[in-house]
Amino acid sequence: MNFFCNDLEGAELDQGAELVPDEVQEAVRTLLRWVGENPEREGLRDTPRRYAKAWLEYCQGYEEDPGAHLARTFEEVAGYDEIVLLKDIPFHSHCEHHLAPITGKASIAYLPKNRVVGISKLARVLHGYARRLQIQERLTAEVAQAIWDHLQPAGVAVVIEAQHGCMTGRGVKTPGVGMVTSRLRGCFLDDKSSRAEILSLMGY
């Protein structure tokens, strides 16, 4: 069974070999040498290729327009004009300052006027922007702006809570600390009762 798994792994590496230019792999080897490792030892021999392919996956968001997920909407909502909330959506991103992981959850809400969007599309917008080099503040603003521009709702609210590897694994080294950012638009910003309602529904 172990031989079968190893063969599959090798096949995967061979199939993806052409996707990673030599200069990219050599850049990773240079970094490994710089931190004191030997990129030629068995455990690291295929790391440059794996690492580069992983970063292509981490940064898939550059290949798409996240707002395009909001293009298809539905008007048959039986007169529904209350809050639509998708709560605690998990996401993974990377800090543009240290390339360290950002891991957290987001709550996204909007108050529709005449149309709604499939709820999975809210998560797709989040992931589209998260799969780029980010800072949490910009990620929050980009998700909110995309929904505001494409759905033209009465209000938008986005709250993101995340942990940052650049703080938990290096520097101040303080694990377990969460950062919370929010962006409110329309009625959720202008009306106190609407703002209190949506934040309460999100658990804040």
Summary of the structure (lengths in Angstrom):
residues: 204
radius of gyration: 21.1
end to end distance: 49.3
largest distance: 65.0
contacts: 593
relative contact order: 0.13
helix: 50%
strand: 23%
